[in-house]
Amino acid sequence: MALYDTYLGRVFSDRYTLVSIIGEGESSVVFGAFDRVAGQTVALKMLAPDRLSDPEATRRFLSEIEVLSLFDHPNIVKLLDVSLEDGNKYFVMEYVEGITLKTHISTKGSLPEGEILFLMRPILSALGEVHAKGVVHCDIKPQNVVLVGSGEIKLMDFGISRLVKSQSSEPSAVTMGTVQYVSPEQAEGKPLSHLSDIYSFGVMLYELATGTLPFTDADAGRIAAMHVSSSPIPPSMIHPAVSPALDAVILHAMEKDPLSRPSSASALLYELESHKVSAPQKEKIPESTDLKTRLQIILRNLKRQLHLPSCFVGALSALLLCVVISLSCLFSALSGQKKNQTWIRTPDLLGESGSSAEALGLDGDLYRLSVEYVSLPSKGGKIIDQSPKPDKRVRRGDEPIDIHITVARYALPSEMPSLTGLTEAEARSYLARYECEIITVYAPHHYLPEGYVFATEPSAGEKSAKEITLYVSKNG
């Protein structure tokens, strides 16, 4: 960025003083600037001086201005001013200070489903506005979503966005976003529609739910090919806490055929909400808690569940205090009754599909499952035995009840799935469901940390084999 250091301190249009360099791209640079008239910090994006005579760079720059001028939405970065003087072409946007959603994922890993829904509501609202204006964003990814310190969430970077009406019907390789998030039609250079953004949004949901990307490889071309022809591993196979409902929504958004995806951003949001993606976990109230503390916990849970501001919670506190006092005797009675419930009958899991308490709709605090896989492809994925047997009366203690289930393995899929980027344990857990023998080869890798799968034999997309070799990274 030293190239642009000499610009710092300069004043544009007798109004904008350049004070910092925020970012530099192939054909433009973004400065932090002080707006002397409005008395606020803004972002000024300037076409690089050495690209002023480049017609393609100029076209893209003017297209971004045209696209941004269409929007007036609280979750889309706002265009404030434009200058197209011969010497300097630039436009001014609101200054958005915060962290990207990508940084948030890198810090926290996979996010709880309630948090995913909370974060995605405003972005889907913004995306709906983008599509309503006839624009395809073309680069939906967590790097372009900013979580602002004030609590706002902003969709950014329309640098490669396209107006649908201006697209040629001829195949094109120009509009290629970040390869890990591109839609199949985008990877193939085909004309794009709003459904391409829906696919990229599905990839982003996948990363939020699992902490990993659906397709990874050192070669960008192979990643693009995976988007076109490889099926992603269901998110719940990577992160067991992902519910079947969220699994279905993500895989629906990532359908290869655009017409098989949710028809709009609002349709995708409806799916997320109607599938009742789980809300943030409630804080538990110990039985010995006094009345004042019990009320505080109830209020915190209410605020977390309904996303109410503190003023509303305060207004409800007096009413809830009365309710809690009235119910305190009932709590005591129920607590005493709970202590007497020392026996419980085991559920009937035979014939069900699933290998976790969540997948089987069981209370994880009440039951703890252990799994054994056996060869029986004709009943692939089904539970064929359990111990204790169904409807057996067992004593309930402080710990969850242990149930051991025996699950029939599936026949191998016709094509080898992509396992690269998974840990060895995740890959083995996934393959344990299938009729195959697993061999592990440990070898150094130039960028992966120790314990990650960087290749398989057969490779992803090739015909499956009974013997599968995992190549796993090691240090040294």
C-alpha positions in Angstrom: 0.0 0.0 0.0 3.1 2.3 0.0 2.1 3.3 -3.5 -0.8 5.4 -2.1 0.9 6.7 1.0 1.6 10.0 -0.8 -2.2 10.5 -1.1 -2.7 10.7 2.7 -3.4 14.3 3.8 -4.7 15.3 0.3 -8.2 16.9 0.1 -10.6 15.9 -2.6 -13.4 18.3 -3.8 -12.4 20.7 -1.0 -14.2 18.4 1.3 -12.7 14.9 1.9 -9.3 14.7 3.7 -7.7 11.3 3.2 -6.4 10.0 6.5 -5.8 6.3 6.1 -5.7 3.4 3.6 -8.4 0.8 4.3 -7.7 -1.6 1.4 -6.2 -1.9 -2.0 -7.6 -4.0 -4.9 -6.5 -4.8 -8.4 -7.9 -1.6 -9.9 -9.0 0.6 -7.0 -8.1 1.7 -3.5 -10.3 2.5 -0.5 -9.3 5.3 1.9 -10.6 6.4 5.2 -11.4 10.1 4.9 -12.8 12.9 7.0 -15.8 14.7 5.6 -15.2 18.4 6.5 -18.8 19.4 5.7 -20.6 16.6 7.5 -18.0 16.3 10.2 -17.8 12.5 10.0 -15.5 9.7 8.9 -16.4 8.2 5.5 -14.9 5.7 3.1 -13.6 7.0 -0.3 -13.1 4.4 -3.1 -10.9 5.7 -5.9 -10.1 4.1 -9.3 -6.4 3.5 -9.4 -4.6 6.3 -11.4 -2.8 3.8 -13.6 -6.2 2.2 -14.6 -8.0 5.4 -15.7 -7.3 4.6 -19.3 -8.4 0.9 -18.9 -11.9 0.7 -20.3 -12.8 -2.6 -18.5 -11.6 -1.3 -15.1 -13.5 2.0 -15.7 -16.7 0.1 -16.7 -16.6 -2.1 -13.6 -16.0 1.0 -11.4 -18.9 2.9 -12.9 -21.1 -0.2 -12.7 -20.4 -0.4 -8.9 -21.5 3.2 -8.6 -24.7 2.6 -10.6 -25.5 -0.5 -8.5 -24.9 1.2 -5.1 -27.1 4.2 -6.2 -30.1 1.9 -6.4 -30.1 1.0 -2.7 -31.5 2.6 0.4 -31.5 -0.2 2.9 -30.3 -0.2 6.6 -28.2 -3.4 6.0 -26.5 -2.3 2.7 -23.6 0.1 2.7 -24.8 3.6 1.6 -23.5 5.6 -1.3 -23.0 9.2 -0.2 -21.2 11.1 -3.1 -19.7 10.6 -6.5 -16.9 12.5 -8.4 -15.9 11.6 -12.0 -13.5 14.3 -12.7 -10.9 13.4 -15.4 -8.0 13.4 -12.9 -9.6 11.4 -10.2 -12.7 9.1 -10.3 -14.0 8.2 -6.9 -17.2 7.7 -4.8 -17.9 8.1 -1.1 -19.6 5.5 1.1 -20.6 5.4 4.7 -17.7 4.3 6.9 -18.5 0.9 8.4 -16.3 -0.1 11.4 -16.5 -3.6 12.8 -15.4 -7.1 12.1 -16.3 -9.3 9.1 -18.5 -12.4 9.6 -15.4 -14.4 8.4 -13.4 -13.1 11.4 -16.3 -14.0 13.7 -16.3 -17.6 12.3 -12.6 -17.8 12.6 -12.8 -16.8 16.3 -15.8 -18.9 17.3 -15.9 -21.8 14.9 -19.4 -23.2 14.2 -22.2 -21.0 15.5 -25.3 -22.1 17.4 -28.4 -22.3 15.2 -30.2 -19.5 17.0 -27.3 -17.1 16.4 -27.1 -18.1 12.7 -30.8 -17.2 12.3 -30.3 -13.9 14.2 -27.3 -12.9 11.9 -28.9 -14.1 8.7 -32.2 -12.3 9.0 -30.9 -8.8 8.1 -28.6 -10.1 5.4 -31.4 -12.0 3.7 -33.4 -8.8 3.9 -30.6 -6.9 2.3 -30.2 -9.6 -0.4 -33.9 -9.4 -1.1 -33.5 -5.7 -1.7 -30.5 -6.3 -4.0 -32.5 -8.8 -6.1 -35.6 -6.6 -6.2 -33.5 -3.9 -7.9 -32.5 -6.4 -10.6 -29.0 -6.9 -9.3 -26.9 -10.1 -8.7 -24.3 -9.5 -6.0 -22.0 -12.3 -7.4 -19.7 -12.4 -4.4 -21.8 -13.4 -1.3 -19.4 -14.6 1.4 -18.8 -13.9 5.1 -15.9 -11.6 4.2 -18.4 -9.2 2.7 -20.7 -9.2 5.7 -19.6 -6.7 8.5 -20.8 -6.9 12.1 -20.8 -3.3 13.2 -20.0 -2.3 16.8 -23.4 -0.6 17.1 -25.1 -4.0 16.5 -25.9 -3.3 12.8 -25.1 -5.9 10.1 -24.0 -4.6 6.7 -23.7 -6.3 3.3 -20.6 -4.8 1.5 -18.6 -4.9 -1.7 -20.6 -4.7 -4.9 -17.4 -4.5 -7.0 -18.4 -7.4 -9.4 -22.1 -7.1 -9.0 -24.2 -7.2 -12.2 -27.5 -5.8 -13.3 -29.5 -8.7 -14.7 -30.8 -6.6 -17.6 -27.2 -5.8 -18.8 -26.0 -9.4 -18.9 -25.1 -11.0 -22.2 -26.6 -14.5 -22.9 -23.2 -15.6 -24.1 -21.1 -17.6 -21.7 -18.6 -15.5 -19.8 -15.7 -16.1 -17.5 -15.5 -12.5 -16.2 -17.8 -12.7 -13.2 -15.9 -15.0 -10.9 -16.3 -14.4 -7.2 -14.3 -16.0 -4.5 -14.1 -19.6 -5.7 -15.0 -21.3 -2.4 -18.5 -19.7 -2.6 -19.3 -19.5 -6.3 -22.4 -21.2 -7.7 -22.1 -24.0 -10.3 -23.3 -21.7 -13.1 -20.8 -19.0 -12.0 -18.0 -21.5 -12.0 -18.9 -22.5 -15.6 -19.1 -18.8 -16.8 -22.8 -19.0 -17.6 -25.3 -16.1 -17.3 -26.2 -15.5 -13.7 -29.5 -14.8 -11.8 -30.4 -14.0 -8.3 -30.4 -17.8 -7.7 -26.6 -17.8 -8.0 -26.5 -15.6 -4.8 -28.9 -18.1 -3.1 -26.3 -20.9 -3.7 -23.4 -18.7 -2.4 -25.6 -17.9 0.6 -26.1 -21.6 1.2 -22.3 -22.1 1.2 -22.0 -19.3 3.8 -24.7 -21.0 5.9 -22.7 -24.3 5.6 -19.6 -22.5 7.0 -21.6 -20.8 9.8 -23.1 -24.2 10.9 -19.9 -26.3 10.7 -17.0 -23.9 10.9 -15.7 -25.3 7.6 -16.3 -24.9 3.9 -18.1 -27.6 1.9 -15.3 -27.9 -0.8 -11.6 -27.3 -0.1 -8.5 -28.0 -2.2 -5.2 -26.3 -2.9 -6.2 -25.9 -6.5 -8.9 -23.3 -7.2 -9.9 -25.0 -10.4 -10.7 -28.2 -8.6 -12.8 -26.3 -6.1 -14.8 -24.8 -8.9 -15.2 -28.3 -10.4 -16.5 -29.6 -7.1 -19.2 -26.9 -7.1 -20.3 -28.0 -10.5 -20.3 -31.8 -10.0 -19.7 -32.9 -6.3 -22.3 -33.2 -3.6 -21.4 -31.6 -0.3 -21.1 -33.8 2.8 -24.3 -33.0 4.9 -23.3 -30.4 7.6 -24.6 -32.7 10.3 -22.0 -35.3 9.3 -19.3 -32.8 10.1 -20.8 -31.2 13.1 -23.4 -33.4 14.9 -25.1 -30.5 16.6 -26.5 -29.3 13.2 -30.2 -30.2 13.3 -31.9 -32.2 10.4 -33.9 -29.1 9.7 -30.9 -26.8 9.2 -29.2 -29.6 7.2 -32.2 -29.6 4.8 -32.3 -25.8 4.4 -28.5 -25.6 3.6 -28.6 -28.5 1.1 -31.7 -27.0 -0.6 -29.9 -23.7 -1.1 -26.9 -25.5 -2.5 -28.7 -27.5 -5.2 -26.8 -27.7 -8.4 -29.8 -26.8 -10.5 -30.7 -23.1 -9.9 -34.5 -23.9 -10.3 -34.3 -26.4 -7.5 -33.1 -23.9 -4.9 -35.3 -21.6 -2.8 -36.9 -19.1 -5.3 -35.8 -16.0 -3.4 -34.1 -14.6 -0.4 -37.4 -14.3 1.4 -38.2 -17.9 0.6 -34.9 -19.0 2.1 -35.6 -16.9 5.2 -39.1 -18.5 5.4 -37.4 -22.0 5.3 -35.0 -21.0 8.1 -37.7 -19.7 10.3 -40.5 -22.2 9.5 -38.1 -25.1 10.2 -37.9 -23.7 13.7 -34.1 -23.5 13.8 -33.3 -23.7 17.5 -33.1 -20.5 19.5 -30.2 -19.7 21.9 -30.0 -22.0 24.9 -31.9 -21.0 28.0 -29.9 -20.5 31.2 -30.8 -23.3 33.6 -32.2 -22.4 37.1 -30.8 -24.5 39.9 -33.4 -25.8 42.3 -31.9 -24.0 45.3 -32.0 -20.5 43.6 -33.5 -17.8 45.7 -36.5 -15.8 44.3 -34.5 -12.7 43.3 -31.9 -14.6 41.4 -34.6 -16.8 39.8 -36.3 -13.7 38.5 -33.0 -12.3 37.1 -32.4 -15.6 35.2 -35.9 -15.6 33.8 -35.5 -12.0 32.6 -32.1 -12.9 30.9 -33.7 -15.9 29.2 -36.6 -13.7 28.0 -34.3 -11.1 26.6 -32.2 -13.7 24.8 -35.1 -15.5 23.3 -37.1 -12.5 22.1 -34.1 -10.1 21.4 -35.9 -7.5 23.6 -34.1 -4.2 24.5 -33.4 -3.7 28.2 -36.2 -1.1 28.5 -38.8 -3.6 27.6 -37.3 -6.2 30.0 -37.4 -3.6 32.8 -41.0 -2.9 32.1 -41.9 -6.6 32.4 -39.9 -7.2 35.5 -42.6 -6.1 37.9 -45.2 -8.3 36.3 -42.8 -11.2 36.2 -42.0 -10.7 39.9 -45.6 -11.2 40.8 -45.9 -14.3 38.5 -42.7 -15.8 40.0 -43.9 -15.3 43.5 -47.2 -16.9 42.7 -45.4 -19.9 41.1 -42.7 -20.3 43.6 -44.7 -22.8 45.6 -45.5 -24.7 42.4 -41.8 -24.8 41.5 -41.1 -26.4 44.9 -43.9 -28.9 44.4 -42.6 -29.8 41.0 -39.0 -30.1 42.3 -40.2 -32.6 44.9 -42.2 -34.5 42.3 -39.1 -34.7 40.0 -37.0 -36.2 42.8 -39.6 -39.0 43.1 -39.4 -39.9 39.4 -36.5 -42.3 39.7 -37.6 -44.8 37.1 -38.1 -44.3 33.4 -38.9 -46.6 30.4 -36.4 -46.7 27.5 -37.6 -45.5 24.1 -38.1 -47.8 21.1 -35.4 -46.9 18.6 -35.5 -50.0 16.4 -36.0 -49.2 12.7 -35.3 -45.5 13.2 -32.6 -43.6 11.2 -30.0 -41.7 13.0 -27.0 -42.1 15.4 -27.3 -39.1 17.8 -29.9 -38.1 20.4 -30.7 -34.9 18.5 -31.2 -36.8 15.2 -33.6 -39.2 17.0 -35.5 -36.5 18.8 -34.3 -37.6 22.2 -33.5 -35.3 25.2 -29.7 -35.2 25.3 -29.8 -34.5 29.1 -31.7 -37.7 29.6 -30.1 -40.1 27.1 -26.5 -40.8 26.1 -26.0 -42.9 23.0 -23.1 -45.0 21.9 -23.0 -46.4 18.4 -21.8 -49.6 16.8 -21.9 -50.1 13.0 -22.4 -53.6 11.4 -22.6 -54.8 7.8 -26.2 -55.0 6.6 -26.6 -52.7 3.5 -30.2 -53.8 2.9 -31.1 -51.8 6.1 -28.6 -49.1 5.6 -28.8 -46.3 8.2 -31.4 -48.1 10.3 -31.1 -49.0 14.0 -31.3 -52.8 14.1 -30.6 -53.4 17.8 -30.4 -51.5 21.1 -29.4 -52.1 24.7 -31.3 -51.8 27.0 -34.2 -53.1 25.0 -37.2 -50.9 24.2 -39.7 -50.2 26.9 -37.4 -51.5 29.6 -37.8 -49.9 33.0 -34.5 -48.4 34.2 -33.5 -46.3 37.1 -32.9 -42.6 36.4 -29.9 -41.1 38.3 -28.0 -37.9 38.0 -26.3 -39.0 34.8 -27.9 -39.6 31.4 -29.2 -43.1 30.7 -26.7 -45.0 28.5 -28.2 -46.6 25.4 -26.1 -48.6 23.0 -27.5 -48.8 19.4 -26.4 -51.0 16.5 -26.7 -49.3 13.1 -26.6 -51.0 9.7 -24.0 -49.6 7.4 -24.9 -48.2 4.0 -23.6 -49.5 0.8 -20.9 -47.3 -0.6 -22.1 -44.4 -2.8 -21.3 -44.8 -6.5 -18.9 -41.8 -6.4 -16.3 -41.0 -3.7 -17.4 -38.0 -1.7 -15.0 -35.1 -1.0 -13.3 -35.6 2.5 -10.5 -33.1 2.0 -10.3 -30.5 4.8 -11.9 -32.7 7.4 -10.0 -34.0 10.4 -9.0 -37.6 10.4 -11.6 -38.3 13.1 -14.4 -36.5 11.1 -13.5 -38.5 8.0 -13.5 -41.8 9.8 -16.8 -40.9 11.5 -18.3 -40.2 8.1 -17.0 -43.4 6.5 -17.9 -45.6 9.5 -21.5 -45.6 8.1 -20.4 -47.3 4.9 -19.2 -50.7 3.8 -15.5 -50.0 3.4 -12.0 -50.5 4.9 -10.1 -47.4 5.9 -6.3 -47.1 5.5 -4.5 -44.0 6.8 -1.3 -42.6 5.4 0.4 -39.8 7.3 2.5 -37.3 5.3 3.8 -33.8 5.6 1.7 -31.0 4.1 2.8 -27.5 3.1 -0.1 -25.6 4.8 -2.6 -27.8 6.6 -2.1 -28.3 10.4 -1.6 -31.8 11.7 -4.4 -34.3 11.5 -6.3 -33.0 8.4 -7.2 -35.1 5.3 -5.6 -33.5 2.2 -6.3 -36.3 -0.3 -8.1 -39.6 -0.7 -7.8 -42.7 -2.9 -10.1 -43.0 -4.8 -10.2 -39.2 -5.2 -13.5 -37.2 -4.8 -15.8 -37.9 -7.8 -14.1 -41.1 -8.8 -15.8 -44.5 -8.5 -15.9 -45.7 -4.9 -13.9 -48.7 -3.7 -14.2 -51.0 -0.7 -10.7 -49.9 0.4 -10.3 -46.2 1.0 -7.0 -44.5 1.8 -7.0 -41.2 3.7 -3.8 -39.1 3.3 -3.5 -37.1 6.6 -1.2 -34.2 7.3 1.5 -34.5 10.0 4.1 -32.2 11.3 7.7 -32.6 10.3 
